[in-house]
Amino acid sequence: MSLTDRELWTVIHGMGLGALFLLAFAGGLAGLWSLRPEFMTVGGLRERIPRLEIGTAVMAVVAWATVLTGTYVIYPWYRAAAQTSPKSLLLADPTKAAWHTFGMEWKEHVAFIAPILATAVAFVVIYYGPQLAREPRVRKLLITLFVIAFSAAAVAGIFGAFINKAAPTI
Amino acid sequence: MTQIVERTRLAVTVPAYWDGLYAPTKPSGPAAAAILAAGIGCFVMGLVTSIAAGVSGFSNAIAFVNPVGPLSGKSDIAIATYLVAWLVLYLVWRKKDINIGRVGTATLILVALGILGTFPTFFDVFVG
């Protein structure tokens, strides 16, 4: 039972960083959703704001780490000209070609939406701090951007998992 | 004794959060700058993806990192535009109150167009 270097990087990219972003989303969404003055106690606000600031900042960093490792470490192996590269194997089989022509082509581009939006959300959460609780329009906009960031990451993650199943990077 | 210490600690730390909550509202400019810049970054990602699909010369020219190919240029251009837009908007809006509703609408339209531009069924229309 062992992993090659390429498999290890794939695990770090997808099951480590990518999964961490997707799993942390629920906590961040709940934090933003319930950050309303009518729900807040002094203790709740004191406990929640630093957690939300740190959580969204970590999610933004993780999102960047995910797309950068995917683009600059794993993607070159995927698209190598060799006949044994995952891209070559998928395109050589008409029943699997769409995993590249649709799946990978969308995944590799839409993934960048996630860290860009996650960074904006983290910045605004940190900028407003406790005052975010009395800025309902800003909070709702952040929730929308957060959901879009999650959706983009989910598209990338789901296609990544299926593509790696159809043609593993080994 | 422990309760007294705890009450004292809360009395010192908790008001800081209430002060933060009820402090004079911060100008919305810096937040609006970050949000709109993100929309611009997403839009540019979709735009360069669609242009690269239709113009092979452009696609080849933006292969900044050879093993990564054109994706390196698309992402670099989108990220650079995003950061420059954020910096410029921040400098212009940092002390202003900007209508966050309008910025939000503009951002969501830009993000939607950006996602559309990255969608293969859409950008394949431009493939020569």
HADDOCK unambig.tbl for C-alpha pairs under 7 A between the chains (distance, minus, plus):
assign (segid A and resid 42 and name CA) (segid B and resid 14 and name CA) 6.54 0.50 0.50
assign (segid A and resid 46 and name CA) (segid B and resid 14 and name CA) 6.80 0.50 0.50
assign (segid A and resid 46 and name CA) (segid B and resid 17 and name CA) 6.27 0.50 0.50
assign (segid A and resid 71 and name CA) (segid B and resid 68 and name CA) 6.90 0.50 0.50
assign (segid A and resid 72 and name CA) (segid B and resid 68 and name CA) 6.43 0.50 0.50
assign (segid A and resid 75 and name CA) (segid B and resid 68 and name CA) 6.50 0.50 0.50
assign (segid A and resid 76 and name CA) (segid B and resid 67 and name CA) 5.07 0.50 0.50
assign (segid A and resid 76 and name CA) (segid B and resid 68 and name CA) 5.15 0.50 0.50
assign (segid A and resid 102 and name CA) (segid B and resid 120 and name CA) 5.83 0.50 0.50
assign (segid A and resid 105 and name CA) (segid B and resid 120 and name CA) 6.32 0.50 0.50
assign (segid A and resid 106 and name CA) (segid B and resid 118 and name CA) 5.99 0.50 0.50
assign (segid A and resid 106 and name CA) (segid B and resid 119 and name CA) 5.55 0.50 0.50
assign (segid A and resid 106 and name CA) (segid B and resid 120 and name CA) 5.89 0.50 0.50
assign (segid A and resid 109 and name CA) (segid B and resid 118 and name CA) 5.66 0.50 0.50
assign (segid A and resid 110 and name CA) (segid B and resid 115 and name CA) 6.35 0.50 0.50
assign (segid A and resid 110 and name CA) (segid B and resid 118 and name CA) 5.81 0.50 0.50
assign (segid A and resid 113 and name CA) (segid B and resid 42 and name CA) 5.64 0.50 0.50
assign (segid A and resid 116 and name CA) (segid B and resid 38 and name CA) 5.67 0.50 0.50
assign (segid A and resid 117 and name CA) (segid B and resid 38 and name CA) 5.81 0.50 0.50
assign (segid A and resid 120 and name CA) (segid B and resid 34 and name CA) 5.32 0.50 0.50
assign (segid A and resid 120 and name CA) (segid B and resid 35 and name CA) 5.48 0.50 0.50
assign (segid A and resid 120 and name CA) (segid B and resid 38 and name CA) 6.30 0.50 0.50
assign (segid A and resid 124 and name CA) (segid B and resid 31 and name CA) 5.28 0.50 0.50
assign (segid A and resid 130 and name CA) (segid B and resid 17 and name CA) 6.68 0.50 0.50
assign (segid A and resid 130 and name CA) (segid B and resid 20 and name CA) 5.71 0.50 0.50
assign (segid A and resid 130 and name CA) (segid B and resid 21 and name CA) 4.93 0.50 0.50
assign (segid A and resid 131 and name CA) (segid B and resid 20 and name CA) 6.39 0.50 0.50
assign (segid A and resid 131 and name CA) (segid B and resid 21 and name CA) 4.60 0.50 0.50
assign (segid A and resid 138 and name CA) (segid B and resid 100 and name CA) 6.86 0.50 0.50
assign (segid A and resid 141 and name CA) (segid B and resid 104 and name CA) 6.44 0.50 0.50
